[in-house]
Amino acid sequence: MSQQQEIIEELSPFIKKNQPSEEAFNKLALRIFSYQYQHNLPYQVFCRQKGKTPRLVKDWRDIPFVPMNAFKEVPLTCTDPEAAVAVFMTSGTTKGIKGRHYQSTLEIRELSMIVNFKERFMKETEKIRMGVLFPTIKELPNSSLAHYLAVGVKEFGTEGSCYLLNENGLDMEQILSELKRAEETGEPYALLGASYSFVHLFEELKRLGKTFNLPKGSKILDTGGYKNQSKELDLNEFYGLLTKYFGVERSNCINMYGITELSTQFYDDGNEVVPSVKSGPSWIRTRVINPLTGEEVAKGERGVLVHCDLANFNSVTTILTEDLGIEAENGFILLGRVEGAEARGCSLAVEEFIHLAKGFAK
């Protein structure tokens, strides 16, 4: 059995069980770090230069983190990039260069999504009719969000679930038909999509003078922010408009936070109060750090989020994001993108990575 397969066979039951255990998490994180150190050569060079080897690292918090922009610089994968079954690419909004996250298999990524999505979004609901405000995986094969939504529809959508976009953007005829059907039948309905798509939908419904009152048990999932695709709304206004136009209580309006460089997502428990607390399942841990020092900040202070995601077994588990946050009880509060000193700290981390792993830079 290959080392990769051995790790998959350890990870699968850990994910399915989804029970927090510091000892079990640490053991598996160190096991995966050792595998990545051995097979992900740019990462190995980086770790060696920092004096962090599997022999010396005894705690998951000491696993060297890689800045997310490093995915734009070198192929961070334990297997041949040419043999990847999928390559998820970042939006490339900065400098137009896209980061690439190579997938040697989708087995663990999909398992991570399914177990987490069921617990955090579906909850007691087994299946629900879904309308998706995002392109299909066929249209965006390199989008991790398109893949995530496709898995959601396949696993949890009832027959009749559909995508609500066409070549011109929002398919308003289909959207109005779906929302009206839900009202008339009383069958719970779920709308899922990019936050900016909902903003465009608000504008269209306002223009048409339409509001809906979706049945009890209906829910909404938004993700991804606005990405310069729509006007920016503050959180209170955004979630207030979801209730106004669809009749779904803010407690059933869930925000998902994820990034292409990770394989696991975070959720809140609704948005009655904003900003909401985000948290993840047992196979991902988050620290809030000062990117200039790499040290954790005091609880209650803002810093940059570092996630250790065991489902990222083929690339690197531990990623320095460009997201600001504050540690909260049972999770963290997301404050937006880095700026000022924190942004400089993230840039320096990228420069350090490139410098130390330069032998493998493209």
N, C-alpha and C positions, 0 to 999 in steps of 0.2 A: 504494500500500500504506500502511495506517495505521501510525503510530508503534508502536502496541501490537503489530501483526503483525510489524513489523521486529524488535522486541525478542524476540518469541516465536521468530522464525526464527534469532536469534543464540543464544538460551538453549537451545533444543532440542538442537543438536549438542554444546554445552558439557556439558549434563547427561548425554547418552548416552555421551560420551567418558569422563567421570568420571576425569580425570587432573589431579592437583594442579598448578597453575601460578599462582604469585603474580602474575605480569604479566598473564595472561589474566583472572584473577579481578578484579584491580584495574580493568582496562580496562572490563570488563562492569559492575562495581559502579558505576563513575562514570557510565557511559552510562545505567544505570537510575536513578541518583540524579537526573541531569539531567531525565529523563522525569518522575519523580515530583515534582520541584520545579516543573516546568511545569504539571502536570495535577492534582496533589493540593493544593488551595488551602489548607486548614488547615496542612498540612505546610510549604507554601511560606512562609506567614506566620511560622511558628515558626522556620524556617531563616534567613529574612531578619533577624528580630529577634536571632538569635544570630550574625549576620555570617557565615553559612556558605552560600555560593552555589556553583553548579556551576563558576563561573569561579575560585573560591578554593580549593575542595576538590580536592586532588590525590591523596589516598590514601583507600582504603575505610575506614580506621580513623577518619578525620575526618568521615565522614558522620554528621550529627546523629542520635542515637538517640531513639526515641520510647518512653516508658514504656508497658508493655502495657495499663495501665488507661486510657490515652488512647483506646483503641478503644471505651470506654464513653461517651466525651464527645462525639466528633465522628465523622462518617463519613469514615474515612481510605481514600479510594479515588480512583483516577485516572479512573474512568469513572462514569457516572450510577448511583447506588445503586439506583435503581428498575429499572435494566436488568440487575442482577446475576443470573447463572444459578443462584447459590446464595449463601446467607448463613450462615456458620458462627458460632455464638454460644457464648460462654463459659458456664460453669455458673452464674454469678451468685451464688456462695456468699458473696461480700462485698457487703453492703448490698442484695442482691437485684437489682442492676443488671447486665445482661448486656452484654458487649462484642460488637461485631459486626464480622466480617471478611468484606467483600464480595468475591465472586468474579466477575470479568468473563468468565472462561472457566475450565474445570477442566483444560484440556489440559496446562499446565505442572505444576500441582499433582499430577496423576495420574502424569505422566511421572516427576516427582521421587520419588514414592512407589514406583513400580514398579522403577526402576533401583536405588534404595537398598535396598528390601526384598529384591530378588533377591540382591544381593551380601551383605547382612548377616544375613538370616534364612534364606532358602532355600538359599544357598550352592550346593553341587553338585546339590541336588535340584531337578528341573524342576517337578514338581507333587506335591501331598500332600493326603490327605484331611484336611479341617479341621473342627473344632468350635469355634463362636464363642460365648463367654460375654459377650455384649453385645447390646443391641437392634439391630434392622435399621435401615437408612437410612429405610425407610418409617415406622417408629415414631418415629425421631429424625432428621427431615430436616435439622435445624440443627446436628447434632453432627459435628464434624470427625473424631472417632474412629469414629463409625458409618460415615462415608464411607470412611475409610482401610481399615477392615476389609472393607467391601463390595468395594473394589478388590482387596484381597488375595485374597478368596475367588474373585472373578471371574477374576483373572489366574493364580492359582497353586493354587487348590483343585481337586481331582479331582471328578468327578461323585459325588454322595453327601455332599459337604461340606454342613454344615447349621449352623443357629443352635440353641443349646441352652438358650434361655430361652423361657418362655411367660408368660401374663398373671399367673401366681402367682410368678414368679421363675425359679429353676432348674428346668428340665424333667428331673427326676432319672431318669425312665423312659428318656428318650432318651439322657441322658448315660451311664447304666449300659449301655445297649444298644450305644452307640458304642465305649465303652472295652472291653467284652467282645469285640465284633467284632474290634477291632484286635488284642487278645491272641490270639484264635483264628485269624485269617487271617495274622498276622505282617506285615500291611501297616503301614508307618510312619504315625503319626498326629500331627497338630498341634492343640494346644489354644491358642486365642488369646482374650484378653479383658482386662477391667479387673482390676487387682490385687485389688480388694475382692470381685469375683465368685469368685475363687479361694479367698478366705478363707471365704466362705459354702459353697463346695463342700467344703473341708476339713471343716467342721463337719458337713455332711450325711454325708460318707463315714465320718467318725468315728462318728456316730450309728448308721450301718448296719453298722459293722465291716468296711468294704470297703477293700481296696487293690488296685492294678493294677500290672502290669509291662508297660508299652507296648513294642512291638518296637523293635529297633535302628533308628536313623534318625528316631525320633520326636523332637518338639521342642515347646517351650512358649514363648509370648510373653505377657508381662504388661506392663501400662502403666497410668499414671494415678494410682497411689497409692490411698489409701483413701477420701478425700473424705467422711469421716464416714459412709460407707455400711456400714462393718464395723469390727470391732475392729482396732487397729493391731498389726501384728507387726513385730519387728525383722527386718532383712534376712536374717540367718543362719537364723532360725527359718522365715521364709517360704520360702526356697529349699530348706531342708532338708525341709519338708513337701511341696513339689512332688516331690522325689525319693521321699519315703516313700510318697505316695499314688499316684504314676503311674510310678515306676520310671525316670524320665528324669534322666540325669546333670545336675548343676548347670551343666556346661559347655554343655549344650544348652537351658538355660533362659535366654532372652534377655529383657532389659528394654528397652522402647522408651520414649524420653523425647521428648515433643512438646508444643507448646502451640497453642491455637486461633489465636493471632495469627501463627504461622509457617506455612509451606507445606512444610517439610522436617522430617524426624525424625532423632533421634540413637539409636544402639544401642550396647550393649556386646557383648563377645565371650563372653558367658556369665557365670555368677555363682559360680564355684568360690571366688573370693575376693571379699568385699564390704567396702566399697563398690567397685563395678566402675568402670572408666574408660569414659566415654561418648565417642563421636566421630561426626562426620557426614561426608557426602560432600564432593566438591571444590567444590560450589557454596554451601556455608555455612561461615562462619568464626565463631569464638567468642573473645571477650575477657573477662577477669575484671577488674572495675573497683571502685573506691570510688565509690558513688553520690553521695556528698556533693561530691566533687571532679570526678568524671567521668574521673579518671586511672586507668590500669591499675595494679593492685597488683603487688608483686614476686612472681615465680614461687614457689609454695609457700605463699603467703598466701591467706586466704579473701577472697572478694569477691562481687559480684553479677554474674551472667552477662549479657553482651550478645551477641546473635547477629546476624550479617549474612547474610541468606538471600536469594540472588538469585532464588529461585523466588517470592518475595513481590513480584513486579514491579508488581502492580496496587495495592498499599497502600503500605507503607514497608518497605524491606529491613532496617532496623536497629532492633532491639527491645531495650529494657531490660526484662529479666524481673524476677520477684520470687523468683528462685531463687539460693541461695548455692552457690558452687562453688570449687574449687581447680584451677588449671591443672596438668595432668599430662602425661607424655610421650604424645604423639599423642592428646590429648583433654583431658577434664576429669572431675573427680570431683564428683558432685552431692551437696550436703550437706543439702538440704531448703529450706524456705521462709525468707525473710528474717525477721529479728527484731531488736529493739534499734536500734542506730545505722543498720544497713543498711536496715531498714524505714523509718526516718525519712527516709533519703536517697531512697528510692524514692517516698515520699509527696511530698517536696519536688519531685522531678522531675515528678510528675503535676501538682502545683500550678503549676509553672513552665510546663508545656506548656499548661495551660488558660488561664493568664494571657496567654501570648504568642499563642495561637491563638484568643483569646476572640471575635474577630469572626465565627468560624464555629461557635462552640459552640451546641448546640441549646437 
